[in-house]
Amino acid sequence: MENKTGKYFKYAIGEIVLVVIGILIALSINNWNNDKKDKQAELKYLNQIRKSLEENNLILKERIVNDERTLKFGDQLYNHFKTKKELNDSIKRILVVLLNDQMISFNIAAFENLKNDGLSFISNDDLKFEIINIYDKELKYIQNIFANQFENYLSGVINPFFSDNFEFFSNEKYMSAEPNNYQDLLSNNKTTNIISMVNTMRSYAISNYSNTQKKINEIIIKLDKEIKTLNE
């Protein structure tokens, strides 16, 4: 009787051990599946962020090219009025560039999706911080704060100045600004002050865009490294 009881006890223990082992294996497989899903999700977000940053880099590159050309015209305008040269058709056309705004729109959809789904998907904390910083600080400043500051100067100072002192003409090829009284513009320091301020703001914008580009390029390099590691 005692032998039978011992055998049943050992059998029960064995069954319990097998059940526990089965549960542990199932948990291990479940954890492995969850880890795999998390890694796939992380790869998806990292690739989306990388694509977004590439697009924003292109936007900045195009803006730098345009602003450098505009700044070159601005310098030409400043020198023209500062040295009180005679008015010509070229200057009439170039005057219009002072009215160009600094509005810019970045691709932030990938970052917004990541924030909505959870930044915890990014396992590399340093990379996560840099991604947050480039979108929530650098790109947001350029798109919202700086662009609005320039827009306020444009609407509050430049547009009224042009309305008071110029008539605009346009054809199929270009637009030009005709001064109401060119001699008054030459003798008024406000003309060169406005041109100088616009040039300064555009120069600052170009510098800001270039610095942001460098930061984006650095993040893209880190993204490539992280994506390669996750794919191994």
N, CA, C and O of each residue as an XYZ file, in Angstrom:
928
protein
N       0.834     -1.217      0.000
C       0.000      0.000      0.000
C       0.863      1.259      0.000
O       0.600      2.217     -0.727
N       1.904      1.229      0.839
C       2.806      2.382      0.926
C       3.560      2.568     -0.390
O       3.809      3.693     -0.822
N       3.925      1.433     -1.027
C       4.649      1.520     -2.305
C       3.774      2.164     -3.373
O       4.234      2.988     -4.164
N       2.440      1.752     -3.379
C       1.525      2.338     -4.350
C       1.348      3.833     -4.129
O       1.312      4.618     -5.077
N       1.238      4.212     -2.856
C       1.091      5.649     -2.532
C       2.310      6.437     -2.987
O       2.183      7.529     -3.541
N       3.491      5.877     -2.750
C       4.735      6.541     -3.171
C       4.805      6.689     -4.669
O       5.268      7.705     -5.188
N       4.332      5.645     -5.375
C       4.366      5.710     -6.835
C       3.411      6.784     -7.348
O       3.747      7.557     -8.245
N       2.189      6.820     -6.750
C       1.220      7.831     -7.153
C       1.738      9.246     -6.864
O       1.523     10.169     -7.650
N       2.410      9.397     -5.745
C       2.962     10.704     -5.356
C       4.034     11.157     -6.349
O       4.059     12.305     -6.793
N       4.925     10.203     -6.683
C       5.982     10.525     -7.647
C       5.385     10.868     -9.010
O       5.849     11.770     -9.708
N       4.336     10.116     -9.366
C       3.680     10.356    -10.658
C       3.050     11.751    -10.680
O       3.144     12.472    -11.673
N       2.407     12.116     -9.570
C       1.770     13.429     -9.458
C       2.796     14.549     -9.538
O       2.592     15.563    -10.205
N       3.905     14.334     -8.835
C       4.988     15.327     -8.874
C       5.496     15.477    -10.299
O       5.726     16.588    -10.778
N       5.666     14.356    -10.963
C       6.143     14.394    -12.346
C       5.195     15.144    -13.257
O       5.618     15.914    -14.119
N       3.906     14.911    -13.058
C       2.895     15.604    -13.858
C       2.950     17.112    -13.611
O       2.871     17.920    -14.536
N       3.087     17.456    -12.342
C       3.164     18.892    -11.995
C       4.382     19.534    -12.639
O       4.294     20.635    -13.181
N       5.512     18.851    -12.582
C       6.752     19.360    -13.181
C       6.565     19.556    -14.678
O       6.982     20.573    -15.232
N       5.937     18.580    -15.335
C       5.702     18.680    -16.780
C       4.786     19.862    -17.112
O       5.003     20.581    -18.087
N       3.759     20.044    -16.279
C       2.837     21.169    -16.489
C       3.570     22.501    -16.339
O       3.402     23.415    -17.146
N       4.392     22.592    -15.278
C       5.161     23.820    -15.037
C       6.102     24.093    -16.195
O       6.208     25.220    -16.680
N       6.795     23.020    -16.639
C       7.725     23.175    -17.774
C       6.957     23.644    -19.012
O       7.418     24.509    -19.757
N       5.764     23.046    -19.217
C       4.944     23.447    -20.364
C       4.537     24.907    -20.291
O       4.567     25.629    -21.288
N       4.152     25.335    -19.075
C       3.765     26.738    -18.891
C       4.946     27.668    -19.158
O       4.797     28.701    -19.810
N       6.128     27.292    -18.646
C       7.321     28.121    -18.840
C       7.696     28.205    -20.311
O       8.095     29.260    -20.805
N       7.562     27.068    -21.012
C       7.859     27.073    -22.446
C       6.871     27.971    -23.186
O       7.258     28.733    -24.072
N       5.586     27.875    -22.815
C       4.558     28.691    -23.454
C       4.803     30.175    -23.203
O       4.665     31.003    -24.104
N       5.171     30.498    -21.952
C       5.480     31.886    -21.620
C       6.690     32.381    -22.397
O       6.720     33.515    -22.876
N       7.686     31.513    -22.512
C       8.898     31.870    -23.239
C       8.594     32.148    -24.700
O       9.081     33.115    -25.286
N       7.754     31.251    -25.287
C       7.367     31.439    -26.694
C       6.554     32.719    -26.844
O       6.739     33.468    -27.804
N       5.650     32.970    -25.892
C       4.821     34.178    -25.937
C       5.685     35.437    -25.827
O       5.482     36.409    -26.554
N       6.660     35.401    -24.897
C       7.572     36.536    -24.734
C       8.398     36.744    -25.998
O       8.650     37.872    -26.421
N       8.816     35.618    -26.591
C       9.622     35.711    -27.824
C       8.794     36.341    -28.938
O       9.279     37.181    -29.695
N       7.520     35.914    -29.023
C       6.629     36.483    -30.035
C       6.392     37.969    -29.798
O       6.380     38.768    -30.734
N       6.200     38.331    -28.510
C       5.991     39.741    -28.175
C       7.229     40.571    -28.484
O       7.128     41.680    -29.008
N       8.402     40.024    -28.154
C       9.653     40.726    -28.450
C       9.822     40.916    -29.957
O      10.284     41.958    -30.422
N       9.440     39.888    -30.701
C       9.545     39.962    -32.158
C       8.610     41.034    -32.707
O       8.986     41.813    -33.584
N       7.370     41.064    -32.173
C       6.407     42.081    -32.603
C       6.894     43.484    -32.246
O       6.771     44.412    -33.044
N       7.452     43.632    -31.034
C       7.971     44.938    -30.604
C       9.122     45.384    -31.495
O       9.227     46.558    -31.849
N       9.989     44.430    -31.858
C      11.127     44.762    -32.720
C      10.642     45.179    -34.106
O      11.163     46.126    -34.696
N       9.634     44.463    -34.623
C       9.073     44.805    -35.927
C       8.427     46.185    -35.894
O       8.563     46.970    -36.833
N       7.717     46.472    -34.796
C       7.089     47.783    -34.645
C       8.149     48.879    -34.558
O       8.006     49.941    -35.164
N       9.209     48.616    -33.802
C      10.294     49.595    -33.669
C      10.947     49.857    -35.018
O      11.223     51.005    -35.368
N      11.193     48.798    -35.770
C      11.784     48.954    -37.101
C      10.886     49.783    -38.010
O      11.356     50.616    -38.784
N       9.583     49.536    -37.901
C       8.628     50.291    -38.721
C       8.693     51.775    -38.396
O       8.754     52.609    -39.300
N       8.680     52.109    -37.111
C       8.726     53.516    -36.707
C      10.052     54.176    -37.057
O      10.083     55.321    -37.507
N      11.142     53.453    -36.850
C      12.462     54.014    -37.166
C      12.592     54.304    -38.656
O      13.149     55.332    -39.043
N      12.087     53.412    -39.486
C      12.147     53.632    -40.939
C      11.254     54.785    -41.362
O      11.596     55.541    -42.271
N      10.105     54.920    -40.702
C       9.214     56.041    -41.008
C       9.839     57.372    -40.601
O       9.755     58.360    -41.330
N      10.467     57.382    -39.428
C      11.143     58.596    -38.965
C      12.296     58.942    -39.895
O      12.519     60.111    -40.209
N      13.020     57.935    -40.328
C      14.152     58.167    -41.239
C      13.670     58.802    -42.542
O      14.259     59.768    -43.027
N      12.594     58.250    -43.101
C      12.034     58.792    -44.339
C      11.557     60.225    -44.134
O      11.774     61.088    -44.984
N      10.910     60.467    -43.006
C      10.423     61.807    -42.684
C      11.575     62.808    -42.593
O      11.490     63.919    -43.116
N      12.649     62.398    -41.921
C      13.807     63.287    -41.778
C      14.480     63.563    -43.126
O      14.955     64.672    -43.372
N      14.516     62.559    -43.987
C      15.070     62.755    -45.331
C      14.261     63.804    -46.088
O      14.825     64.668    -46.758
N      12.939     63.722    -45.977
C      12.067     64.690    -46.646
C      12.250     66.084    -46.063
O      12.300     67.066    -46.803
N      12.348     66.173    -44.750
C      12.554     67.479    -44.115
C      13.918     68.062    -44.454
O      14.077     69.277    -44.570
N      14.890     67.184    -44.611
C      16.223     67.627    -45.018
C      16.174     68.254    -46.405
O      16.822     69.268    -46.664
N      15.399     67.639    -47.290
C      15.248     68.169    -48.648
C      14.530     69.511    -48.629
O      14.887     70.424    -49.373
N      13.509     69.626    -47.769
C      12.784     70.895    -47.629
C      13.745     72.003    -47.189
O      13.716     73.110    -47.726
N      14.595     71.694    -46.207
C      15.567     72.676    -45.715
C      16.584     73.028    -46.799
O      16.960     74.191    -46.951
N      17.020     72.032    -47.539
C      18.003     72.254    -48.598
C      17.455     73.208    -49.652
O      18.140     74.137    -50.078
N      16.223     72.970    -50.066
C      15.594     73.835    -51.066
C      15.391     75.241    -50.519
O      15.554     76.227    -51.238
N      15.035     75.325    -49.241
C      14.810     76.637    -48.637
C      16.120     77.419    -48.527
O      16.144     78.631    -48.741
N      17.202     76.725    -48.195
C      18.509     77.385    -48.102
C      18.914     77.956    -49.452
O      19.393     79.087    -49.531
N      18.724     77.177    -50.516
C      19.067     77.641    -51.866
C      18.256     78.894    -52.218
O      18.804     79.873    -52.724
N      16.949     78.853    -51.947
C      16.083     79.999    -52.256
C      16.450     81.226    -51.423
O      16.496     82.344    -51.937
N      16.710     81.008    -50.131
C      17.010     82.134    -49.246
C      18.389     82.730    -49.541
O      18.586     83.937    -49.401
N      19.333     81.897    -49.946
C      20.646     82.433    -50.309
C      20.536     83.314    -51.548
O      21.192     84.352    -51.635
N      19.714     82.905    -52.496
C      19.498     83.731    -53.689
C      18.785     85.029    -53.313
O      19.140     86.105    -53.794
N      17.766     84.914    -52.440
C      17.031     86.097    -51.994
C      17.928     87.040    -51.204
O      17.838     88.259    -51.350
N      18.795     86.474    -50.367
C      19.716     87.292    -49.577
C      20.704     88.026    -50.485
O      21.080     89.167    -50.216
N      21.110     87.369    -51.545
C      22.015     88.016    -52.507
C      21.336     89.235    -53.127
O      21.960     90.284    -53.289
N      20.061     89.094    -53.471
C      19.295     90.235    -53.993
C      19.138     91.310    -52.921
O      19.197     92.506    -53.209
N      18.935     90.860    -51.667
C      18.786     91.813    -50.568
C      20.046     92.641    -50.360
O      19.967     93.846    -50.123
N      21.197     92.006    -50.447
C      22.472     92.730    -50.327
C      22.623     93.733    -51.463
O      23.116     94.844    -51.270
N      22.192     93.324    -52.642
C      22.257     94.222    -53.800
C      21.364     95.444    -53.585
O      21.741     96.572    -53.903
N      20.172     95.195    -53.038
C      19.263     96.307    -52.744
C      19.855     97.268    -51.717
O      19.809     98.487    -51.879
N      20.412     96.686    -50.658
C      20.977     97.516    -49.591
C      22.092     98.412    -50.137
O      22.116     99.611    -49.857
N      23.005     97.841    -50.905
C      24.112     98.620    -51.474
C      23.604     99.681    -52.442
O      24.153    100.781    -52.522
N      22.553     99.337    -53.171
C      21.999    100.290    -54.139
C      21.443    101.527    -53.426
O      21.745    102.658    -53.806
N      20.625    101.300    -52.386
C      20.016    102.438    -51.678
C      21.025    103.159    -50.789
O      20.945    104.375    -50.612
N      21.965    102.414    -50.235
C      22.965    103.022    -49.361
C      23.856    103.985    -50.142
O      24.243    105.036    -49.630
N      24.175    103.627    -51.369
C      25.045    104.475    -52.200
C      24.234    105.420    -53.085
O      24.785    106.163    -53.898
N      22.891    105.372    -52.905
C      21.977    106.294    -53.604
C      22.167    106.271    -55.129
O      22.325    107.311    -55.767
N      22.148    105.081    -55.680
C      22.274    104.929    -57.135
C      20.950    105.221    -57.814
O      19.899    105.269    -57.175
N      21.022    105.415    -59.129
C      19.812    105.702    -59.898
C      18.935    104.451    -59.978
O      19.429    103.324    -60.016
N      17.643    104.682    -60.002
C      16.684    103.596    -60.088
C      16.730    102.950    -61.470
O      16.876    103.641    -62.478
N      16.608    101.646    -61.513
C      16.548    100.938    -62.789
C      15.531     99.796    -62.701
O      15.043     99.476    -61.617
N      15.222     99.195    -63.831
C      14.194     98.146    -63.885
C      14.584     96.919    -63.061
O      13.729     96.258    -62.472
N      15.864     96.628    -63.029
C      16.334     95.468    -62.271
C      16.024     95.636    -60.783
O      15.553     94.703    -60.133
N      16.289     96.828    -60.249
C      16.018     97.106    -58.836
C      14.521     97.068    -58.553
O      14.103     96.602    -57.493
N      13.720     97.549    -59.480
C      12.264     97.504    -59.311
C      11.780     96.066    -59.136
O      10.891     95.791    -58.330
N      12.382     95.146    -59.909
C      11.977     93.739    -59.807
C      12.505     93.106    -58.527
O      11.822     92.307    -57.885
N      13.738     93.477    -58.163
C      14.354     92.874    -56.977
C      13.659     93.327    -55.694
O      13.611     92.576    -54.720
N      13.125     94.536    -55.686
C      12.443     95.057    -54.491
C      11.354     94.103    -53.985
O      11.089     94.027    -52.785
N      10.738     93.390    -54.904
C       9.634     92.502    -54.545
C      10.092     91.363    -53.638
O       9.287     90.821    -52.881
N      11.373     90.990    -53.701
C      11.840     89.856    -52.892
C      11.750     90.168    -51.394
O      11.733     89.252    -50.572
N      11.692     91.446    -51.040
C      11.551     91.800    -49.624
C      10.232     91.300    -49.055
O      10.078     91.173    -47.841
N       9.282     91.017    -49.940
C       7.963     90.575    -49.501
C       7.868     89.055    -49.360
O       6.841     88.533    -48.925
N       8.936     88.348    -49.726
C       8.924     86.887    -49.583
C       8.859     86.508    -48.111
O       9.619     87.027    -47.293
N       7.954     85.607    -47.782
C       7.837     85.202    -46.379
C       8.790     84.050    -46.058
O       9.505     83.556    -46.930
N       8.787     83.636    -44.798
C       9.646     82.533    -44.357
C       8.804     81.333    -43.921
O       9.260     80.500    -43.137
N       7.582     81.252    -44.428
C       6.715     80.136    -44.064
C       7.288     78.834    -44.612
O       7.750     78.772    -45.751
N       7.248     77.809    -43.791
C       7.810     76.524    -44.166
C       7.002     75.432    -43.468
O       6.569     75.600    -42.328
N       6.807     74.325    -44.157
C       5.991     73.239    -43.604
C       6.763     71.927    -43.667
O       7.174     71.484    -44.739
N       6.953     71.314    -42.503
C       7.706     70.072    -42.433
C       6.783     68.854    -42.371
O       5.604     68.956    -42.031
N       7.357     67.709    -42.708
C       6.640     66.437    -42.593
C       6.829     65.909    -41.174
O       7.906     65.431    -40.820
N       5.777     66.000    -40.369
C       5.878     65.550    -38.973
C       4.914     64.403    -38.670
O       4.768     63.999    -37.516
N       4.252     63.876    -39.714
C       3.241     62.831    -39.507
C       3.826     61.592    -38.843
O       3.209     61.016    -37.947
N       5.027     61.173    -39.283
C       5.647     59.967    -38.716
C       5.918     60.138    -37.226
O       5.722     59.207    -36.445
N       6.365     61.318    -36.836
C       6.650     61.578    -35.425
C       5.365     61.629    -34.612
O       5.324     61.134    -33.485
N       4.322     62.219    -35.169
C       3.034     62.281    -34.468
C       2.465     60.878    -34.278
O       1.903     60.570    -33.227
N       2.611     60.028    -35.293
C       2.147     58.634    -35.168
C       2.905     57.912    -34.070
O       2.323     57.159    -33.288
N       4.215     58.149    -34.017
C       5.042     57.517    -32.988
C       4.618     57.984    -31.601
O       4.523     57.176    -30.677
N       4.361     59.281    -31.449
C       3.932     59.808    -30.150
C       2.574     59.232    -29.744
O       2.355     58.897    -28.580
N       1.680     59.124    -30.705
C       0.349     58.607    -30.402
C       0.386     57.135    -30.006
O      -0.342     56.710    -29.110
N       1.234     56.361    -30.676
C       1.305     54.918    -30.406
C       2.205     54.605    -29.219
O       2.080     53.548    -28.600
N       3.112     55.522    -28.904
C       3.973     55.314    -27.741
C       5.446     55.395    -28.068
O       5.980     54.573    -28.812
N       6.095     56.395    -27.504
C       7.534     56.570    -27.727
C       8.345     55.428    -27.136
O       9.523     55.266    -27.452
N       7.714     54.638    -26.281
C       8.408     53.511    -25.646
C       8.815     52.450    -26.668
O       9.621     51.572    -26.357
N       8.266     52.520    -27.886
C       8.653     51.576    -28.923
C      10.135     51.734    -29.284
O      10.769     50.783    -29.740
N      10.684     52.939    -29.080
C      12.096     53.174    -29.373
C      12.906     52.749    -28.161
O      12.826     53.382    -27.108
N      13.686     51.686    -28.299
C      14.409     51.106    -27.161
C      15.689     51.866    -26.824
O      16.148     51.842    -25.682
N      16.265     52.542    -27.825
C      17.498     53.305    -27.612
C      17.129     54.687    -27.056
O      16.635     55.544    -27.789
N      17.370     54.893    -25.768
C      16.942     56.131    -25.105
C      17.631     57.371    -25.679
O      17.000     58.417    -25.829
N      18.922     57.257    -25.998
C      19.640     58.407    -26.566
C      19.063     58.800    -27.916
O      18.867     59.983    -28.196
N      18.793     57.807    -28.748
C      18.210     58.063    -30.071
C      16.803     58.641    -29.924
O      16.415     59.553    -30.654
N      16.055     58.103    -28.983
C      14.699     58.594    -28.731
C      14.723     60.079    -28.354
O      13.911     60.862    -28.847
N      15.654     60.459    -27.481
C      15.772     61.851    -27.059
C      16.101     62.752    -28.249
O      15.541     63.841    -28.371
N      16.994     62.313    -29.119
C      17.384     63.133    -30.271
C      16.232     63.280    -31.261
O      16.059     64.341    -31.862
N      15.453     62.229    -31.430
C      14.291     62.301    -32.318
C      13.274     63.300    -31.767
O      12.752     64.136    -32.505
N      12.998     63.207    -30.471
C      12.058     64.134    -29.835
C      12.554     65.572    -29.976
O      11.781     66.475    -30.291
N      13.837     65.773    -29.742
C      14.424     67.116    -29.787
C      14.343     67.731    -31.183
O      14.024     68.912    -31.325
N      14.632     66.930    -32.218
C      14.652     67.492    -33.576
C      13.257     67.891    -34.029
O      13.093     68.877    -34.749
N      12.242     67.121    -33.606
C      10.868     67.441    -34.027
C      10.213     68.472    -33.115
O       9.645     69.457    -33.586
N      10.296     68.239    -31.811
C       9.571     69.100    -30.867
C      10.281     70.414    -30.584
O       9.662     71.345    -30.067
N      11.562     70.513    -30.910
C      12.305     71.743    -30.643
C      12.779     72.405    -31.936
O      12.340     73.505    -32.269
N      13.671     71.737    -32.660
C      14.314     72.352    -33.821
C      13.315     72.661    -34.945
O      13.186     73.811    -35.365
N      12.612     71.635    -35.427
C      11.694     71.840    -36.547
C      10.495     72.692    -36.138
O      10.008     73.503    -36.925
N      10.028     72.506    -34.919
C       8.887     73.294    -34.439
C       9.256     74.773    -34.347
O       8.440     75.635    -34.672
N      10.478     75.072    -33.906
C      10.913     76.469    -33.807
C      10.928     77.123    -35.188
O      10.428     78.233    -35.368
N      11.516     76.409    -36.167
C      11.601     76.973    -37.515
C      10.216     77.166    -38.117
O       9.920     78.218    -38.684
N       9.368     76.146    -37.991
C       8.064     76.171    -38.644
C       7.087     77.123    -37.964
O       6.269     77.753    -38.635
N       7.160     77.230    -36.674
C       6.168     78.035    -35.946
C       6.712     79.358    -35.425
O       6.252     80.425    -35.832
N       7.686     79.290    -34.529
C       8.135     80.512    -33.845
C       8.840     81.478    -34.792
O       8.428     82.632    -34.911
N       9.906     81.018    -35.472
C      10.658     81.935    -36.336
C       9.810     82.421    -37.506
O       9.804     83.610    -37.825
N       9.090     81.490    -38.147
C       8.254     81.871    -39.292
C       7.222     82.915    -38.880
O       6.946     83.848    -39.634
N       6.654     82.763    -37.691
C       5.670     83.733    -37.202
C       6.306     85.074    -36.869
O       5.708     86.124    -37.101
N       7.524     85.039    -36.324
C       8.234     86.286    -36.035
C       8.473     87.081    -37.319
O       8.273     88.294    -37.364
N       8.905     86.367    -38.359
C       9.142     87.041    -39.638
C       7.823     87.532    -40.230
O       7.755     88.625    -40.791
N       6.780     86.718    -40.102
C       5.471     87.094    -40.623
C       4.954     88.349    -39.927
O       4.348     89.209    -40.567
N       5.187     88.458    -38.627
C       4.771     89.651    -37.882
C       5.510     90.887    -38.379
O       4.916     91.958    -38.501
N       6.807     90.746    -38.669
C       7.583     91.873    -39.186
C       7.112     92.224    -40.597
O       7.041     93.393    -40.976
N       6.796     91.193    -41.352
C       6.326     91.399    -42.721
C       5.002     92.157    -42.734
O       4.841     93.126    -43.476
N       4.066     91.715    -41.916
C       2.744     92.339    -41.903
C       2.728     93.666    -41.149
O       1.950     94.563    -41.474
N       3.592     93.785    -40.138
C       3.585     94.986    -39.307
C       4.459     96.117    -39.809
O       4.193     97.282    -39.512
N       5.504     95.794    -40.567
C       6.462     96.825    -41.003
C       6.623     96.874    -42.524
O       6.436     97.925    -43.137
N       6.969     95.739    -43.128
C       7.311     95.736    -44.547
C       6.103     96.037    -45.424
O       6.164     96.915    -46.285
N       5.004     95.313    -45.211
C       3.815     95.533    -46.050
C       3.286     96.970    -45.969
O       2.987     97.562    -47.007
N       3.163     97.554    -44.753
C       2.726     98.956    -44.687
C       3.692     99.907    -45.392
O       3.265    100.867    -46.032
N       4.992     99.638    -45.272
C       6.002    100.480    -45.930
C       5.828    100.446    -47.442
O       5.896    101.479    -48.108
N       5.601     99.248    -47.981
C       5.410     99.123    -49.427
C       4.087     99.746    -49.862
O       4.011    100.365    -50.924
N       3.063     99.588    -49.061
C       1.752    100.166    -49.399
C       1.819    101.689    -49.476
O       1.163    102.313    -50.310
N       2.630    102.274    -48.586
C       2.761    103.733    -48.541
C       3.679    104.282    -49.630
O       3.532    105.438    -50.027
N       4.613    103.485    -50.116
C       5.675    104.045    -50.966
C       5.803    103.433    -52.360
O       6.618    103.890    -53.162
N       4.999    102.395    -52.661
C       5.183    101.723    -53.947
C       3.852    101.398    -54.621
O       2.813    101.248    -53.977
N       3.935    101.295    -55.958
C       2.859    100.725    -56.755
C       3.398     99.439    -57.380
O       4.552     99.388    -57.806
N       2.572     98.415    -57.434
C       3.029     97.134    -57.971
C       2.489     96.912    -59.380
O       1.341     97.230    -59.691
N       3.351     96.359    -60.213
C       2.996     96.030    -61.587
C       3.461     94.612    -61.877
O       4.509     94.185    -61.393
N       2.691     93.894    -62.658
C       3.072     92.514    -62.982
C       2.692     92.171    -64.411
O       1.762     92.735    -64.986
N       3.436     91.235    -64.959
C       3.105     90.674    -66.265
C       3.329     89.175    -66.181
O       3.461     88.630    -65.085
N       3.372     88.513    -67.300
C       3.516     87.058    -67.303
C       4.882     86.607    -66.794
O       5.023     85.470    -66.344
N       5.885     87.476    -66.857
C       7.244     87.083    -66.509
C       7.639     87.443    -65.082
O       8.311     86.661    -64.410
N       7.235     88.605    -64.619
C       7.689     89.037    -63.300
C       6.790     90.124    -62.719
O       5.916     90.662    -63.399
N       7.027     90.434    -61.434
C       6.350     91.538    -60.753
C       7.406     92.578    -60.396
O       8.555     92.230    -60.124
N       7.030     93.819    -60.394
C       7.967     94.881    -60.037
C       7.286     95.891    -59.126
O       6.061     96.007    -59.104
N       8.111     96.624    -58.372
C       7.619     97.651    -57.459
C       8.119     99.014    -57.924
O       9.325     99.239    -58.020
N       7.201     99.909    -58.207
C       7.536    101.255    -58.692
C       7.397    102.254    -57.543
O       6.294    102.448    -57.032
N       8.504    102.895    -57.126
C       8.431    103.870    -56.022
C       7.563    105.075    -56.377
O       7.608    105.575    -57.501
N       6.773    105.533    -55.409
C       5.984    106.749    -55.619
C       6.898    107.960    -55.694
O       6.689    108.863    -56.504
N       7.914    107.971    -54.840
C       8.891    109.059    -54.851
C      10.256    108.461    -54.494
O      10.572    108.253    -53.323
N      11.034    108.198    -55.500
C      12.311    107.507    -55.304
C      13.279    108.335    -54.463
O      14.014    107.781    -53.645
N      13.289    109.635    -54.651
C      14.208    110.496    -53.902
C      13.899    110.477    -52.408
O      14.805    110.529    -51.577
N      12.616    110.402    -52.075
C      12.242    110.302    -50.662
C      12.766    109.003    -50.060
O      13.217    108.986    -48.914
N      12.709    107.923    -50.820
C      13.218    106.632    -50.342
C      14.719    106.689    -50.101
O      15.225    106.121    -49.134
N      15.419    107.373    -50.982
C      16.874    107.488    -50.841
C      17.261    108.295    -49.605
O      18.267    108.008    -48.956
N      16.468    109.289    -49.292
C      16.802    110.162    -48.164
C      16.253    109.645    -46.835
O      16.576    110.176    -45.773
N      15.427    108.610    -46.904
C      14.802    108.063    -45.705
C      15.587    106.854    -45.205
O      15.667    105.843    -45.902
N      16.164    106.944    -44.019
C      16.942    105.825    -43.472
C      16.098    104.570    -43.234
O      16.625    103.463    -43.125
N      14.786    104.764    -43.158
C      13.907    103.623    -42.916
C      14.027    102.589    -44.039
O      13.881    101.389    -43.806
N      14.293    103.065    -45.249
C      14.424    102.155    -46.390
C      15.569    101.176    -46.181
O      15.382     99.963    -46.279
N      16.752    101.702    -45.894
C      17.916    100.825    -45.691
C      17.800    100.031    -44.396
O      18.303     98.911    -44.302
N      17.136    100.613    -43.398
C      16.952     99.888    -42.133
C      16.091     98.635    -42.334
O      16.393     97.569    -41.800
N      15.022     98.785    -43.112
C      14.142     97.648    -43.382
C      14.873     96.585    -44.196
O      14.801     95.395    -43.890
N      15.572     97.027    -45.230
C      16.318     96.079    -46.067
C      17.348     95.343    -45.224
O      17.513     94.130    -45.346
N      18.041     96.092    -44.365
C      19.064     95.495    -43.500
C      18.453     94.475    -42.544
O      19.019     93.402    -42.334
N      17.300     94.806    -41.965
C      16.644     93.902    -41.028
C      16.203     92.611    -41.726
O      16.387     91.517    -41.193
N      15.623     92.747    -42.918
C      15.196     91.564    -43.677
C      16.401     90.691    -44.007
O      16.335     89.468    -43.889
N      17.492     91.314    -44.416
C      18.698     90.554    -44.742
C      19.241     89.823    -43.512
O      19.672     88.673    -43.599
N      19.212     90.504    -42.377
C      19.693     89.889    -41.132
C      18.844     88.679    -40.751
O      19.365     87.639    -40.350
N      17.536     88.833    -40.883
C      16.640     87.732    -40.535
C      16.805     86.553    -41.494
O      16.753     85.397    -41.074
N      17.003     86.844    -42.766
C      17.204     85.760    -43.732
C      18.544     85.067    -43.494
O      18.650     83.846    -43.609
N      19.553     85.850    -43.165
C      20.862     85.271    -42.867
C      20.778     84.351    -41.655
O      21.363     83.268    -41.637
N      20.044     84.799    -40.648
C      19.837     83.972    -39.455
C      19.087     82.694    -39.805
O      19.401     81.614    -39.303
N      18.088     82.835    -40.677
C      17.293     81.672    -41.097
C      18.182     80.640    -41.796
O      18.088     79.445    -41.517
N      19.030     81.095    -42.688
C      19.931     80.192    -43.424
C      20.839     79.449    -42.461
O      21.039     78.241    -42.589
N      21.391     80.180    -41.490
C      22.266     79.564    -40.484
C      21.505     78.529    -39.665
O      22.014     77.443    -39.388
N      20.281     78.880    -39.281
C      19.444     77.971    -38.495
C      19.107     76.719    -39.295
O      19.182     75.606    -38.777
N      18.738     76.904    -40.555
C      18.413     75.766    -41.419
C      19.619     74.841    -41.569
O      19.489     73.618    -41.507
N      20.787     75.435    -41.768
C      22.008     74.641    -41.971
C      22.356     73.829    -40.727
O      22.721     72.658    -40.826
N      22.240     74.454    -39.558
C      22.530     73.747    -38.302
C      21.537     72.602    -38.080
O      21.910     71.527    -37.610
N      20.281     72.846    -38.421
C      19.263     71.796    -38.269
C      19.534     70.654    -39.239
O      19.339     69.486    -38.903
N      19.982     70.994    -40.434
C      20.349     69.962    -41.410
C      21.447     69.046    -40.862
O      21.374     67.825    -40.999
N      22.447     69.642    -40.249
C      23.542     68.857    -39.682
C      23.031     67.897    -38.609
O      23.438     66.737    -38.552
N      22.137     68.398    -37.766
C      21.573     67.550    -36.706
C      20.746     66.417    -37.300
O      20.790     65.287    -36.813
N      19.999     66.718    -38.342
C      19.199     65.682    -39.006
C      20.111     64.612    -39.607
O      19.844     63.418    -39.473
N      21.177     65.039    -40.262
C      22.107     64.085    -40.868
C      22.743     63.186    -39.816
O      22.945     61.995    -40.051
N      23.057     63.752    -38.663
C      23.636     62.958    -37.572
C      22.640     61.926    -37.061
O      23.015     60.792    -36.762
N      21.373     62.315    -36.961
C      20.339     61.383    -36.492
C      20.118     60.271    -37.513
O      19.927     59.112    -37.144
N      20.144     60.626    -38.792
C      19.952     59.615    -39.842
C      21.049     58.554    -39.779
O      20.780     57.367    -39.960
N      22.279     58.984    -39.522
C      23.392     58.033    -39.377
C      23.129     57.085    -38.206
O      23.353     55.879    -38.312
N      22.653     57.638    -37.094
C      22.353     56.818    -35.908
C      21.156     55.903    -36.162
O      21.118     54.772    -35.678
N      20.189     56.393    -36.917
C      19.036     55.571    -37.271
C      19.465     54.376    -38.122
O      19.016     53.251    -37.903
N      20.324     54.630    -39.076
C      20.819     53.545    -39.939
C      21.532     52.480    -39.118
O      21.371     51.283    -39.358
N      22.318     52.928    -38.153
C      23.047     51.995    -37.290
C      22.079     51.176    -36.435
O      22.255     49.968    -36.278
N      21.060     51.836    -35.884
C      20.087     51.148    -35.031
C      19.253     50.167    -35.846
O      18.989     49.052    -35.397
N      18.842     50.573    -37.031
C      18.058     49.707    -37.902
C      18.862     48.468    -38.298
O      18.323     47.363    -38.341
N      20.140     48.652    -38.584
C      21.009     47.523    -38.930
C      21.133     46.554    -37.752
O      21.096     45.337    -37.935
N      21.281     47.100    -36.547
C      21.405     46.260    -35.356
C      20.135     45.449    -35.111
O      20.208     44.265    -34.783
N      18.985     46.077    -35.268
C      17.711     45.394    -35.041
C      17.436     44.328    -36.088
O      16.725     43.359    -35.822
N      17.994     44.506    -37.272
C      17.788     43.533    -38.353
C      18.710     42.324    -38.263
O      18.519     41.339    -38.976
N      19.710     42.397    -37.388
C      20.662     41.290    -37.275
C      20.063     40.115    -36.507
O      20.729     39.097    -36.320
